[in-house]
Amino acid sequence: MQRLIFLSAIGGLGLAILLGLGSWQVQRLAWKADLLEVIQTRIAAAPVDVPLTPSEAQDRYRAVTAAGELGTQELHVFWVTKEAETGYRVISVLETGDGRRLLLDQGFVPAADKDTRRSSAAVLVTGNLLWPDEGDWSTPAPEVDTNILYARDLAYMAEQLGTEPVLIVARSITPETAVTPQVVTAEGIPNNHLQYAITWFSLAFIWAAMTASFLWRSRAKSEG
């Protein structure tokens, strides 16, 4: 009898853990859905002036507009487009009329156009503020000699170009440049929590069935 009680306790504990993990993923699913709605709302909203002290929590993906002088100094971030074309994102300085120096992700150029000289110009930019979440321990360090980055590191880019650590990803630049804007969207943000929840609940069902079967056989043996 003690053995059956012990096995029942272990089975019940395992079932509770699996059900708890499944319930947690359901909660995460609702949280991610709300987050995506906030992101999509910010992206599609009417653009506003760039806040004086933007924060990632309050202003990530916020639609903004800014007028200023487009700098000629650039950083090039290695990139592969959705169409599998390799090239670079062009990061430059946008110096606004009130003297702010902001980072501007102008968009994409093919690899062949990486070193094409682009002139300074007065422009009007509409885009979205972004704090990129790119790179990890395996990301190569920037190649200073060839001016190639492998992630949009805000702190590094701001230091190199002498700007605020504030990045505008262009949606449009007027007048147009030879760089193709890469519009910010919510498409790349995963929401796999439903799959995770189904997995945990399925494991819970299997665990419960196996536990019940094991207990039934153990009881039958003890009674036999």
N, C-alpha and C positions, 0 to 999 in steps of 0.2 A: 504493500500500500504506500509506504514512504517513497518508494521508487516512482510510483505513478504520480504522487503529489509533486515530487521534484521535477519530473518530466513535464507535467502540466504547467508548473511555474515557469520553466525555461521556455516552453512553447508560447505561453501567454506573454512573457516579456518580449520575445522576438516579434510576435504579432503586433504588440503595442508600439514597438520601435518602428516597424515597417509602416504601420498605419499613420504614425506621427510624421514620418518623413513624407508620405504621400500628402497628408493634410498641409504640411509646410509648403510643398510645391504648389498646391492649389492657392495658398495665400500669396506665394511669389508670382503666380500667374496673374492674379488680380493686380498686384503691385506693378508688374511690368506693363500690363495693359494701360493702367493709369499713367505711367511714366511715358509711354509711347504717345498717348493722347496729348500730354503736355508738350512733348517735343514737337509733334506735328503742328500743334497750335502755334508754338513759338516760331517755327520755320515759316508757316504760311501767313503770319500776322503782318500788318502794315509796318514797314521799317521805321525805326526811330533813330535818333542820334545815338552815337556810341556813348554809353554811360561813362562818367568820369572815373569811377572806380568799379568796373564790372567784376562780378564774382562768378565763379564756375557754377555754384549752386543756383543762383538766381538768373544768370544771363546766358548759360550755355544754350546754343542754338538760336538765340534771340536774333530776329531780323533787324538789321541796322543799315544806315546810310551814312556816307561820309564823303566830303569833297576835299581834295587836296592835291599835292604834287606827288606824282609817282616817281620813286627813286630808280636809279639805274643799277645800283648794287643789288645783286640777287644771290639767293641760295637755291640750290636745285635738289629736290627730294625725289629719289628714284621711285617710279610709280608704274603700275600696270593697270590699265583701264579695264572696264567691264568687257570691252571688245578684245581684250588680250593684247592691246598695243602697249609696247614699252616706251617709256619716256620719262619726263620729269615734271613735277609740280614746281612752279616758279613762285618763290617767296621773295617779296621785296618790301620796301618801306613806303608807307603812305604818310606823308607829312601834311597834316591838316592846317587850315588857315589860322587856327589858334595855337599852332606850334607843337601839337602832339605828334609823336612819331609812333605809328602803329604798324604791326605786321599785316601784310596783305598777301593772301594766297590767290594769285591771279588766275591760276588754273593750270592746264596741262599743255605741254609742248612735246612733239615727237623727239626721240633721241637725236635725230639729225639736226634739230633746231636748238639744241641745248645752249650752244655758245653764240647764237645769233645775237648781235647787239640790239638791245631795245632802248629806245630813247626815253628821256624824261618827258612827262606831260602832265597838264592839269586835267584831272579826271573826277568824275562822280561815280562812286562805287555803291552798289547795293549788294548786301550779302548777309551772312550769318556769323555771329561770334561762335568760335569753336575752341574747346580745350581738347585737342586730339589725345586719344588713348591708344598710342601706337608704340611698338617696340617692347622688347624685354631683354633679358640677359643675353639672348642669342643674337640680338640685332647688332650688325657691324657698326663700329664707330664711324663718325663722319670722315670722309676722305678730304682733308683740307686742300691738298694740292690740286685735286680735280674738281673741287667744289661739289661733292656728291654727299647727300644725307640719305639715310635709310629710314628715317622716321621724322615726323614733325615735332621736334622737341622744343617747346615754347621757350624755356629758359635759355637753351643754347642759341636758338635763332635770334632772340631778343638781344643777347649779349653780342653776337656777331654783327648785327645790323644797328645796334645802338637804339633800340626801341623799347616801348612798354611791352610787357609779356601779354599782349592782347592781339589775338589773331582774327582777322576778318577773312572768311572764305567767300570770294566774290561769286555773286549770282549774275551780275552784269557790271560792265565797266563802260562808261561813256566819256569820250568816244571809244569805240571798240579797239582792242589791241589784237595782236597776232596770237595771243594766248587764249585757249579755249577754257572758259570757266567750268569747274567741276562742282555742280550745285550740291549743297548739303541736303541730304535726305535722311529719313529714318530707316531706309531699307536694310542697311547693314547691321542694325541692332537686333540681335537674336531674341526670340521669345519661345524657348523650348520647354517651358515649365509644364505644359500640358503633357508632353511626352514623358517627362520625368515623373510626373504624378501617376500616369498610367503604369509606368514601370514599377514604381514602389507599391501601388495597390495590387498589381499582378503578383509581385513577389509575396505580398501579404496573403493573398488568396492561396498561392502554392504552399507557403509556409503553414497556413492553417490546415490545409488538406493533408499535408505530410504529417503534421503533428497529430491530427485526429486519427490518421491511419496507424501511426506508430503506437499511440495510446491504446487503440482498439486491439492491436495485435498483442501488446504487452499485457493487457488485461485478460485477453483470452488465454494466453500462456499461463498466467498466474492462477486462473480459475481451473485450467486443465490439469 
